[in-house]
Amino acid sequence: MTDTMAVMTSSPTVRTEIAGPVTTVVIDRPDARNAVDGPTAAALRAAFEAFDADDSQAVAVLTGAGGTFCAGADLKAVGTPSGNQVTPEGPGPMGPSRMRLGKPVIAAVEGYAVAGGLELAIWCDLRVVASDATFGVYCRRWGVPLIDGGTVRLPRLVGAGRAMDLILTGRSVDADEALRIGLADRVVEPGAARAEAEALALSLSALPQACLRNDRLAALEQWSLEEAAALQVEYAHGLRSLEAGALDGAARFASGAGRHGSPNVS
């Protein structure tokens, strides 16, 4: 992405790297296939809180070290002081899964994104997926529930029927099927997911940010609303975009800026 990258370690198992306006958060437990225990969940949440609060950062990428995205919650930590916290309120067991950020996050998926790892991937706004990656509700095999948004976000992402198939069977989903059903947004060569996700993040950061973020929030907030109320939410966010300079952007377009696919109109 860039020759200048700041690396910050928020915990022994989570690494944050900043390059220009893009923050990359890396789950760094390769020996455990990046399974998330309690301390790792807390560190992930802290990393995304820091990203969301940093005005210099526009888009985040979430990935895993060592060729695996995330194998889910660390079941070996259950019942120990390092176990994931399961509470009705507050942080999700996997960390950021109950957060709604004001800026987009892209998952860069290599290897396995299963169980809670699948839930982290679908918490993200977009998914760039290696062609040999695998998704699945593998926790079905051990009677461990989806409790980090999987039963909510998966049907919204791929449709109720397909989601029910994956939730009930716990079967594996390869990258080709993931792309076909809408679980993946881009499929790339093995080993290229992070670089492609960071390139996509950089391209998003070049767009007018107020409008991008407001349209994203309008799309997220409409799910629980009737159509008329959803249209009012869209209007409210759109008005904020107009007040933030969208009319000026339209004038620049009329004068020739930003045409033929160029994003540089902010």
C-alpha positions in Angstrom: 0.0 0.0 0.0 2.6 2.5 1.1 6.2 2.7 2.3 5.1 4.3 5.5 3.4 2.0 8.0 3.1 2.4 11.8 2.8 -0.8 13.7 1.1 -0.8 17.1 0.6 -3.9 19.3 -2.5 -3.5 21.5 -2.0 -7.0 23.0 0.2 -10.1 22.5 -2.5 -11.4 20.2 -3.8 -8.4 18.3 -1.6 -6.2 16.1 -2.7 -2.9 14.5 -0.9 -1.5 11.4 -1.6 2.0 10.0 -0.7 3.0 6.5 -2.0 6.4 5.4 -5.8 6.4 6.0 -6.1 2.6 6.3 -5.9 0.7 9.6 -5.3 -3.0 9.4 -6.2 -5.1 12.5 -4.5 -8.5 12.6 -5.5 -11.4 14.9 -2.1 -12.8 15.7 -2.6 -16.2 17.3 -1.6 -18.5 14.4 -0.7 -21.4 16.6 -4.4 -21.4 17.6 -5.6 -20.7 14.1 -6.4 -17.2 15.4 -9.2 -18.5 17.7 -10.3 -15.6 19.9 -10.2 -16.0 23.7 -11.3 -13.3 26.2 -8.2 -11.1 26.2 -8.0 -11.3 22.4 -11.7 -10.3 22.2 -11.1 -7.3 24.4 -8.0 -6.3 22.4 -10.0 -6.5 19.1 -12.7 -4.3 20.5 -10.1 -1.7 21.7 -8.4 -1.7 18.3 -11.7 -0.9 16.5 -12.7 1.7 19.1 -9.3 3.4 18.5 -9.9 3.2 14.7 -13.4 4.7 14.9 -12.2 7.6 17.1 -9.2 8.4 14.9 -10.2 11.2 12.4 -7.1 10.4 10.3 -8.4 6.9 9.6 -11.0 6.2 7.0 -11.3 2.4 6.4 -10.2 -0.6 8.4 -9.2 -4.1 7.3 -9.6 -7.1 9.6 -7.4 -10.2 8.9 -5.6 -13.0 10.6 -1.9 -13.9 10.7 -0.4 -17.1 9.3 -2.9 -17.9 6.6 -6.1 -18.3 8.6 -8.7 -15.6 9.2 -10.2 -16.9 12.4 -11.3 -20.4 13.7 -13.9 -18.9 16.1 -13.9 -18.6 19.8 -11.1 -20.5 21.7 -13.1 -23.4 23.1 -10.0 -24.4 25.1 -10.4 -21.2 27.2 -14.0 -21.9 28.1 -14.4 -22.1 31.9 -11.0 -20.5 32.5 -10.2 -16.8 33.4 -9.2 -16.4 29.7 -12.6 -17.5 28.5 -14.9 -15.3 26.3 -17.4 -13.2 28.2 -21.0 -14.1 27.4 -23.4 -11.3 28.7 -26.7 -9.9 27.5 -25.3 -6.4 27.2 -21.9 -4.9 26.5 -19.2 -6.4 24.2 -19.9 -9.5 22.1 -18.0 -12.6 23.1 -15.7 -12.2 20.0 -15.1 -8.6 20.8 -16.4 -6.0 18.3 -19.4 -8.0 17.1 -22.0 -5.8 18.8 -20.3 -2.5 17.7 -21.6 -0.3 15.0 -18.8 1.8 13.7 -19.1 5.0 11.8 -16.6 3.9 9.2 -16.4 0.8 7.0 -14.4 -2.4 7.8 -13.3 -4.9 5.2 -12.5 -8.5 6.0 -9.4 -10.1 4.3 -10.1 -13.8 4.5 -7.4 -16.4 4.0 -7.9 -20.0 5.1 -10.7 -20.6 7.6 -13.4 -18.2 8.7 -15.6 -20.5 10.7 -17.9 -20.3 13.7 -17.2 -17.1 15.5 -14.7 -16.3 12.7 -17.5 -16.4 10.2 -19.4 -14.0 12.5 -16.5 -11.6 12.6 -16.3 -11.7 8.8 -20.0 -10.9 8.3 -19.7 -8.1 10.9 -17.5 -6.4 8.4 -19.0 -4.4 5.6 -17.2 -6.2 2.8 -15.2 -9.5 2.4 -12.2 -10.0 0.1 -11.7 -13.8 0.1 -8.8 -16.0 -1.1 -9.9 -18.6 -3.6 -9.0 -21.4 -1.3 -10.7 -20.0 1.8 -13.5 -21.8 3.7 -16.5 -20.5 5.6 -18.8 -22.5 7.8 -20.9 -22.6 11.0 -18.5 -25.3 12.4 -19.7 -24.6 15.9 -22.8 -26.6 15.0 -20.7 -29.8 15.5 -20.1 -29.1 19.2 -23.5 -27.5 20.2 -21.9 -24.1 20.5 -24.4 -21.3 19.4 -24.0 -18.4 17.1 -24.0 -15.6 19.6 -22.0 -12.8 17.8 -24.6 -11.8 15.3 -24.5 -14.8 13.0 -28.2 -15.6 13.1 -29.0 -11.9 12.4 -26.4 -10.9 9.8 -26.1 -14.1 7.8 -29.8 -14.1 6.7 -29.6 -10.4 5.9 -26.4 -11.0 3.8 -27.3 -14.2 1.8 -31.0 -14.5 2.3 -33.1 -16.6 4.8 -33.1 -19.9 2.9 -29.4 -20.0 2.2 -28.6 -18.8 5.7 -30.8 -21.5 7.2 -28.9 -24.2 5.2 -25.6 -23.0 6.5 -26.8 -22.5 10.1 -28.5 -25.9 10.4 -26.0 -28.1 8.6 -22.7 -26.4 9.6 -21.3 -27.4 6.2 -18.3 -25.9 4.6 -18.7 -23.2 2.0 -15.8 -22.6 -0.5 -14.9 -19.3 -2.0 -16.8 -19.9 -5.3 -20.1 -20.6 -3.5 -19.4 -17.7 -1.1 -19.2 -15.3 -4.1 -22.2 -16.8 -5.7 -24.5 -16.4 -2.6 -23.1 -12.9 -1.6 -21.0 -14.1 1.3 -17.8 -12.9 -0.5 -17.6 -9.7 -2.4 -14.2 -10.3 -4.1 -12.3 -13.5 -4.7 -8.6 -13.3 -5.2 -5.5 -15.5 -5.5 -4.4 -17.3 -2.3 -2.2 -15.1 -0.2 -3.5 -11.9 -1.8 -6.6 -11.2 0.3 -4.9 -8.7 2.6 -3.2 -6.7 -0.1 -6.4 -6.6 -2.2 -8.5 -5.6 0.8 -6.1 -2.8 1.7 -6.1 -1.6 -1.9 -9.9 -1.5 -1.8 -9.8 0.3 1.5 -7.5 2.9 0.1 -9.8 3.4 -2.9 -12.8 3.9 -0.5 -10.8 6.4 1.5 -10.3 8.6 -1.6 -14.1 9.1 -2.0 -16.0 11.9 -0.3 -16.2 10.5 3.3 -19.2 12.3 4.8 -21.6 11.0 2.0 -20.0 7.5 2.0 -20.4 7.1 5.8 -23.9 8.5 5.9 -25.2 6.3 3.1 -23.6 3.3 4.8 -25.3 4.1 8.1 -28.7 4.6 6.3 -28.3 1.2 4.8 -27.5 -0.4 8.2 -30.2 1.4 10.1 -33.1 0.5 7.8 -33.4 -3.2 8.7 -35.7 -2.9 11.7 -37.9 -0.2 10.1 -41.0 0.0 8.0 -40.4 1.5 4.6 -41.7 5.0 5.4 -39.5 5.2 8.5 -36.5 3.8 6.6 -37.0 6.5 4.0 -37.0 9.1 6.7 -33.7 7.7 8.1 -32.3 7.9 4.5 -33.4 11.5 4.2 -31.9 12.5 7.5 -28.5 11.0 6.6 -28.7 12.4 3.1 -29.4 15.9 4.5 -26.2 15.6 6.6 -24.3 14.8 3.4 -25.8 17.7 1.6 -24.9 20.0 4.5 -21.3 18.5 4.5 -20.7 19.5 0.9 -22.5 17.2 -1.5 -24.0 20.2 -3.4 -20.5 21.5 -3.9 -19.5 18.0 -5.2 -22.4 18.1 -7.7 -21.2 21.4 -8.9 -17.7 20.0 -9.4 -19.1 17.1 -11.3 -21.0 19.5 -13.6 -17.7 21.2 -14.3 -16.0 17.9 -15.2 -14.5 16.6 -12.0 -14.9 12.9 -11.0 -16.1 11.6 -14.3 -15.1 8.4 -16.0 -14.7 6.5 -12.7 -12.3 8.9 -11.0 -13.0 9.0 -7.2 -11.0 12.1 -6.6 -13.9 14.6 -6.2 -13.7 15.2 -2.4 
